[in-house]
């Protein structure tokens, strides 16, 4: 099979598009013919070597966590899927493995692909949409009638977060992004849009039940004045200092500090598929690249100005 490999950490040009043996599957895994994947910040951070304390030096390395494709083989203990099923998943291997013709997918992290989506649209969903869902539902405990602000609303996670906040019952969703993306935010369900180039949301007079800092460039201290007394600040940045603040606020009354650490769950993907098929949730795709052009895809994503997701066709 063809795969995009790295043999060392570095810039996007370390990718090599070459031949590799198909992965062998275990009892609880599916062998999936990958039709599409996507680029997430964790992918290029791994490629850069910023996570090598976790990834080690397991070269050659196949990156990529999002998969949309067709099941071609099932392990002997698999009960929920069969050959020919169209599925999507967020891989649970340490370094991923989606940037290839075939991927080994654990049964527990997969769900049937939404019938109303193409493979490309579905491949944009798993990591980003599950991050948004778990942040708002599990960490923020978003309840019907609450108010939510999303900082970084036009990116991969943010575009899903705006939609999911409304699905989960938020009375008002405020999207922080550049002015040019205001129309998109409104179409996704945002009630208000703040242009971060003109206004600092932390200096505003509004108060929110949840501030979801997708960008991760603010802090609870900065957001205290715009959070409700029992409001929740959620960050995507897993720094030790953030976990410490999360631990400390957990035992104190008042505002809470939460760090979202994604858990790959097929049940969450099944829920997202339901919302997609109901027409309540959609993918926003900025650009699409073939796997052979993965270096360019990473370079574009790494500039951190994408609107929605960058998708890879395989």
Buried (B, 14 or more C-beta within 10 A) or exposed (E): BBBBBBEEBEEBEBBBBEEBEBBEBEEBBBBBBBBBBBBBBBBBBBBBBBBEEEBEEEEEBBBBBBBBBBBBBBBEEBEBBEEEBBBBBBBBBEBBBBBBBBBBBBBBBBBBBBEEBBBBBBBBBBBBBBBBBBBBBBBBEBEEEBBBBBBBBBBBBBBBBBBBBBBBEBBBBBBBBBEEBBEBBBEBBBBBBBBBEEEEBBEBEEEBBBBBBBBBEBBBEBBBEBBBEEBBBBBBBEEEEBEEBBEEBEEEEEBBBBBBEBEBBBEBBEBBBEBBEEEBBBBBBBBBBEBBBBBBBBBBBBEEEBBBBBBBBB
